[in-house]
Amino acid sequence: MAIAHESTIELTVGLDENRVPETLNWSAKDGGVDGEEAKAMLLSVWDPNQKETLSIDLWTKDMPVDEMKLFFHQTLVSMTQTFVRATQDEKMGATMKDFTDYFAEKLELKA
C-alpha cells in the first residue's frame, strides 16, 4: 500500500555546556503545534527486527520534582488507556489502573 501522506513530529533540545537539557520544544504542524515548550519527554519506539523497545527520556534541569511525579503518573494513566485500546485486555487494564491509583496515593497526588 502506498503512503498517502507523511507527517513530521520534531523535537528540539537545547543543551548547556555539559550537554544537560535546558530547553525542550516540540512541533507537530499537522496538529497545529509549532515550537511549544515542554519540560520533560518520554519517547518509546518499537524495533520490530530486534523485538525491543528503544527509548529517549529527557527532562530539563529546571523540571520540578513534584511536576515530574505528576508527569509520570499521567503517563502511566495514558499508557494504561492505550494498552486497553490496543489489546482489548480489560482485565490487565484494570490491574494497571489499580497500580496507577496506588502510585498516586503513595505520592499523595490525589486528595
Secondary structure, DSSP 8 states (H G I E B T S, - for coil): ---------EEEEEE-TTS-EEEEEEEEGGGTEEEEEESEEEEEEEETTTTEEEEEEEE-TT--HHHHHHHHHHHHHHHHHHHHHHH--HHHHHHHHHHHHHHHHHTT---
